[in-house]
Amino acid sequence: MNPNYNQTVTVFRKSGSAWSRQVFENCFWKSGIVTVQNNTEASQTNTYTVRIPLETAGSEFSASPGDVVVLGECTDEITGKSPNTASEVLRRNKPNAFLVSAYSDNTSYLMAKHYRLGG
């Protein structure tokens, strides 16, 4: 196992109007700040990368834009009603939480098979 895969993450996935929560151990987590140039203005934004090994998640895992990822084991529930909406859970756990904006299934590689979530 890659020694960089040493974090626990919680993934909240939306299916229809219901949310499910899954906790995965032995994952990779990276967060950083990048500068974005827009015409004459520059701004900074957080970026996130999470890799969940195939052995940890199993072959049925998937994610979609709008899902929520939290660093560590998060016991919150997303019900869709205040104070447990996705945006409130995200806000409570910032800066160690993000909305998924990119997902890739990298389980067809010969080695280091994983799912990648970015935000």
trRosetta pair geometry for C-beta under 8 A, 3 or more apart (Angstrom, degrees):
i j d omega theta_ij theta_ji phi_ij phi_ji
1 5 5.9 -103 172 64 98 124
1 26 6.4 -55 -167 -165 142 128
1 53 7.5 -61 -135 -65 95 166
2 5 4.6 86 74 -4 94 105
2 28 7.3 -12 96 -68 132 116
2 112 6.8 49 -42 -117 130 104
3 6 6.7 4 174 -45 53 117
4 28 5.4 31 127 -114 97 105
5 26 4.9 38 140 172 104 71
5 27 5.9 -66 -157 -161 83 7
5 28 5.0 -57 -97 -54 68 80
5 51 7.1 -83 -102 90 100 104
5 53 6.2 38 -151 -35 155 118
6 26 6.9 -10 -98 -127 29 51
7 26 7.9 96 52 -140 40 7
7 27 5.1 -64 77 74 84 80
7 28 6.7 93 30 -131 111 12
7 29 4.2 -49 67 2 169 116
7 71 6.5 -53 -179 -149 127 91
7 72 7.8 -75 -175 -64 89 49
8 23 6.5 6 -179 -177 105 97
8 24 6.9 170 -153 88 59 46
8 25 4.9 -22 -102 -106 88 66
8 27 6.8 103 -117 26 19 105
8 71 7.7 97 82 -179 61 54
8 72 5.6 48 83 -133 99 33
8 73 5.4 -24 135 -45 136 79
9 23 7.5 174 91 -151 38 55
9 24 5.4 -10 61 59 84 94
9 27 4.8 -56 5 64 113 156
9 29 6.3 155 -70 -75 116 115
9 50 5.7 80 -101 -149 170 137
9 52 7.1 -106 56 -83 129 104
9 69 5.8 -6 -179 -170 120 98
9 70 6.8 152 -162 77 68 46
9 71 6.1 -45 -107 -114 76 41
9 72 7.4 28 -103 12 36 21
10 21 6.2 -8 -174 -168 105 97
10 22 7.2 162 -155 83 58 41
10 23 5.1 -25 -100 -99 78 74
10 24 7.8 169 -89 18 30 70
10 69 7.2 155 81 -156 52 49
10 70 4.5 -11 58 59 103 100
10 72 6.9 -22 -9 91 103 47
10 73 5.9 104 -58 -140 113 35
10 74 4.0 -127 42 28 159 97
11 21 7.4 155 81 -153 46 49
11 22 5.1 -14 59 62 94 92
11 23 8.0 177 19 -84 68 27
11 24 6.8 24 -4 -2 109 113
11 52 7.8 -37 -37 -61 140 152
11 63 6.6 -89 -167 -100 134 118
11 67 6.4 13 -174 159 90 125
11 68 7.5 155 -158 84 45 52
11 69 5.4 -13 -104 -104 71 78
11 117 7.5 176 -112 -44 121 168
12 19 5.4 2 -177 -176 101 116
12 20 7.2 165 -152 80 53 40
12 21 5.4 -19 -99 -98 74 74
12 67 6.2 175 86 -169 61 76
12 68 4.1 2 52 58 114 99
12 69 7.6 -152 23 -70 73 34
12 70 7.5 48 -12 -6 102 103
12 74 8.0 -59 -43 82 106 133
12 78 5.3 84 -166 -1 142 136
12 86 6.9 -178 110 -121 141 93
12 89 7.0 59 -16 107 164 154
13 19 7.0 153 77 -155 37 64
13 20 5.3 -16 60 58 89 91
13 22 7.2 12 1 7 110 108
13 62 7.8 99 -138 87 146 68
13 63 6.4 -119 -103 -118 109 65
13 64 7.2 95 -149 24 90 91
13 67 5.0 -13 -107 -123 59 123
14 17 7.9 -24 -167 -142 99 14
14 18 7.4 154 -152 85 59 39
14 19 5.4 -34 -96 -98 67 75
14 64 7.2 -87 55 63 87 121
14 66 6.3 -46 26 115 133 110
14 67 6.3 -153 7 -93 82 70
14 78 7.9 -72 -82 107 89 142
14 86 7.5 -37 -62 -75 124 141
15 18 5.8 -23 69 70 81 88
15 19 7.8 147 22 -100 68 27
15 20 6.7 16 9 -4 113 109
17 80 6.6 1 176 -67 89 161
19 77 7.5 141 87 180 119 65
19 78 3.9 -24 80 81 169 110
19 79 7.3 -109 33 -74 119 23
19 80 7.3 168 -12 -43 114 87
19 86 7.2 174 -94 -76 146 98
21 74 7.4 -122 -154 84 127 92
21 76 7.9 170 -102 83 146 62
21 77 6.9 -99 -27 -114 139 60
21 78 7.5 143 -63 14 102 92
23 73 5.1 24 -135 -122 137 88
23 74 7.8 -179 -94 35 100 62
24 27 5.3 74 112 -48 109 126
24 52 5.1 2 142 -135 164 116
24 56 5.0 84 -163 150 104 122
24 57 6.0 -12 -113 -78 137 82
25 56 6.5 -151 65 -139 56 123
26 53 6.3 -37 116 20 105 126
26 56 5.5 -162 70 -83 103 134
27 50 6.1 7 162 -170 126 93
27 51 6.4 171 -168 82 77 53
27 52 5.1 -24 -116 -100 112 64
27 53 7.1 -148 -101 0 59 78
27 56 6.6 -148 -69 102 82 169
28 49 7.4 -26 118 120 103 91
28 50 6.6 156 85 -157 66 43
28 51 3.9 14 47 46 116 101
28 114 7.8 10 19 -159 117 158
29 48 7.7 -31 -162 -162 77 92
29 49 7.6 151 -157 85 33 59
29 50 5.6 -1 -104 -106 65 81
29 71 5.6 84 -150 -112 160 106
30 48 7.1 152 86 -156 57 46
30 49 4.5 -2 58 56 104 99
30 50 7.8 -168 27 -71 66 43
31 46 6.2 -9 -172 -172 103 104
31 47 7.0 163 -154 84 54 49
31 48 5.0 -12 -103 -102 82 76
31 49 7.8 -170 -74 24 42 63
31 95 7.0 136 161 143 156 102
31 96 7.4 -118 -29 -113 158 55
31 98 7.9 172 -110 -35 111 131
32 46 7.3 153 84 -154 32 60
32 47 5.4 -17 65 58 81 95
33 44 5.2 13 179 -178 110 114
33 45 7.1 161 -151 80 67 27
33 46 5.9 -42 -96 -98 68 54
33 47 7.3 158 -103 13 17 82
34 44 7.0 163 83 -149 33 66
34 45 6.1 -24 62 63 81 78
34 47 5.3 35 -4 -17 115 126
35 42 5.5 3 -177 -177 107 112
35 43 7.3 159 -153 83 62 28
35 44 5.5 -39 -97 -94 63 72
36 42 6.9 157 78 -156 44 60
36 43 5.4 -20 59 65 95 79
36 44 7.3 157 13 -103 80 20
36 45 5.7 20 -12 6 124 116
37 41 7.7 155 -157 88 50 43
37 42 5.3 -26 -101 -101 64 83
38 41 5.2 -19 69 70 90 90
38 42 7.5 160 23 -92 69 31
38 43 7.0 0 10 10 115 103
46 95 6.3 -166 -106 -160 158 107
46 98 7.1 -143 111 -94 118 119
47 118 7.4 -13 -174 -170 87 95
47 119 7.3 168 -155 93 47 48
48 69 7.2 174 138 77 146 127
48 98 4.3 -165 15 5 154 160
48 117 7.8 -19 118 115 103 84
48 118 6.3 159 87 -156 67 49
48 119 4.5 0 52 58 113 89
49 116 6.9 -25 -162 -163 88 97
49 117 7.6 148 -157 82 41 53
49 118 5.4 -8 -102 -104 66 84
50 69 5.6 -137 -7 178 157 157
50 116 7.2 150 81 -156 52 48
50 117 4.5 -10 60 60 103 100
50 118 7.6 -168 24 -74 69 40
51 106 8.0 -36 -139 47 103 134
51 114 4.5 22 -177 157 98 148
51 115 7.1 156 -155 75 52 45
51 116 5.4 -18 -100 -100 76 72
51 117 7.9 -173 -76 23 32 69
52 56 5.6 -120 -180 81 81 122
52 57 4.6 70 137 -44 121 128
52 61 6.8 -117 101 157 136 165
52 114 6.0 150 72 -164 38 88
52 115 4.7 -14 58 56 97 98
52 117 7.3 35 -7 -3 106 108
53 56 4.5 90 65 5 86 105
53 57 7.0 167 83 3 44 89
53 112 7.8 -94 -117 -162 91 53
53 113 6.9 79 -161 86 68 66
53 114 5.1 -53 -102 -100 42 90
54 57 6.4 -71 -135 51 28 91
54 58 7.4 93 -180 -86 60 4
54 59 6.9 29 -163 -79 100 63
54 107 4.8 107 -89 -121 127 106
54 113 4.0 -11 -9 114 133 111
54 114 6.2 -115 -29 -84 73 35
54 115 7.4 118 -78 -24 62 82
55 113 7.9 106 -23 74 75 103
57 61 3.8 -12 158 -40 122 154
57 115 5.8 -31 41 10 165 128
58 61 5.9 127 68 -29 72 95
59 107 7.1 140 -121 171 74 165
61 115 5.5 -101 108 -37 128 159
62 103 7.3 71 -174 162 65 147
62 105 7.5 -32 -110 -74 76 116
62 115 7.9 -152 -108 -136 31 143
63 67 5.0 -107 -162 35 92 156
63 100 5.3 -130 156 -150 121 169
63 103 4.4 -171 78 -112 97 138
63 115 7.0 123 2 162 113 130
63 117 5.4 -8 76 -99 166 114
64 67 5.6 113 58 -28 63 107
64 100 6.8 114 90 91 31 132
64 103 6.7 -61 -89 -5 23 152
65 99 7.5 44 -172 153 64 97
65 100 5.7 -141 -117 105 35 84
65 101 5.5 40 -126 -128 98 38
65 102 7.6 33 -85 -54 91 28
65 103 7.4 -130 -50 -8 61 107
66 86 7.6 22 174 157 81 165
66 99 6.1 -17 -125 -168 27 109
66 100 6.6 -37 38 59 27 86
67 99 7.3 137 71 -159 37 60
67 100 4.3 12 58 16 89 129
67 117 7.7 -79 81 -142 121 133
68 78 7.1 134 29 -57 140 148
68 86 5.5 -170 -42 -158 133 96
68 89 6.2 74 154 96 166 119
68 90 5.6 -122 -131 -75 123 95
68 97 6.5 6 -177 -177 96 108
68 98 7.5 171 -149 88 58 32
68 99 6.1 -37 -97 -101 64 58
68 100 7.4 -118 -64 -10 18 86
69 97 6.6 174 90 -150 51 61
69 98 5.7 -10 57 58 95 77
69 100 6.2 90 -18 -60 108 90
69 117 5.8 136 -54 119 152 145
69 119 7.0 -175 35 -5 117 140
70 74 4.1 33 89 -33 150 144
70 76 7.7 107 -27 34 167 118
70 89 7.5 -84 -61 155 133 101
70 93 4.7 -39 -128 165 114 161
70 96 6.5 61 -163 122 65 86
70 97 4.4 -12 -104 -102 73 101
71 93 7.7 167 36 171 72 113
71 96 3.9 -82 34 179 118 109
71 97 7.0 -123 7 -66 75 57
72 96 6.9 32 7 143 105 140
74 89 7.5 92 163 -174 141 111
74 93 6.3 -21 -111 -96 135 147
74 97 7.9 62 -74 -94 153 120
76 84 6.9 175 -179 -133 95 91
76 89 4.8 153 132 -128 151 110
76 92 7.0 138 -80 74 151 141
76 93 7.5 -114 0 -45 145 122
77 84 5.6 -1 89 -158 75 138
78 84 5.8 177 -128 161 33 88
78 85 6.9 36 -150 -170 87 20
78 86 5.3 36 -141 -78 136 67
78 89 5.6 -75 -82 -13 95 149
79 84 4.3 51 22 97 96 128
79 85 7.7 -68 63 -75 62 43
80 84 7.4 -5 21 100 27 86
80 85 6.1 44 -145 -111 25 72
80 86 7.8 9 -93 -20 55 84
81 84 6.2 25 70 56 61 91
81 85 7.0 -164 60 -63 6 81
82 85 5.9 -19 -80 -18 57 106
82 88 6.6 118 -128 -38 69 155
83 88 5.3 -153 -178 161 66 158
84 88 6.5 -108 -105 74 11 127
84 89 6.7 38 -155 -53 55 103
85 88 4.7 90 53 8 80 103
85 89 7.1 -148 90 -4 40 86
86 89 5.9 -56 -147 38 31 109
86 90 6.2 34 153 -21 65 109
86 99 7.9 74 154 -101 118 101
87 90 5.5 -52 -146 38 32 116
87 91 6.2 35 154 -21 65 106
88 91 5.6 -49 -142 36 33 112
88 92 6.3 35 157 -21 64 105
89 92 5.9 -53 -146 35 30 111
89 93 6.4 6 161 -1 63 115
89 97 7.4 -145 132 -174 75 160
90 93 6.4 -79 -150 47 24 96
90 94 6.6 45 154 -51 65 94
90 97 5.2 -166 -143 122 58 127
90 98 7.5 69 -144 -117 106 12
90 99 6.5 -4 -115 -54 146 86
91 94 5.8 -32 -148 -4 32 116
92 97 8.0 36 73 13 60 155
93 96 5.7 -87 163 76 85 81
93 97 3.7 76 101 -29 111 138
94 97 5.6 -84 -73 46 49 96
98 119 3.6 155 145 92 128 146
99 119 5.4 153 75 -140 48 133
100 103 6.0 31 175 -58 126 100
100 117 5.1 -65 -119 -163 109 107
100 118 7.2 86 -149 63 66 38
100 119 5.5 -94 -108 -69 27 110
101 118 6.3 -63 63 102 80 79
101 119 4.9 119 8 -118 92 60
102 116 7.6 -24 119 119 97 96
102 117 7.2 145 85 -163 64 39
102 118 3.8 -6 60 57 111 109
102 119 7.2 -161 25 -64 79 44
103 115 7.3 -11 -165 180 87 98
103 116 7.1 157 -155 86 40 62
103 117 5.7 -4 -104 -107 75 68
103 118 7.6 -155 -64 24 37 74
104 115 7.3 171 86 -160 49 55
104 116 4.6 0 55 55 94 106
105 108 7.5 64 125 -10 91 92
105 115 5.9 -21 -113 -113 55 81
106 109 5.5 11 167 -17 85 117
106 112 7.8 -22 130 115 120 84
106 113 6.6 -176 115 -151 72 49
106 114 5.2 2 73 66 110 67
106 115 6.8 172 30 -96 79 26
106 116 5.8 50 -6 -14 122 105
107 113 4.4 55 -137 -171 58 108
107 114 7.0 180 -76 28 66 14
107 115 7.0 -5 -44 -62 100 72
108 113 7.5 121 4 -121 16 103
109 112 6.0 -33 104 70 143 74
109 113 5.4 -174 55 -88 91 65
109 114 8.0 -9 30 19 130 70
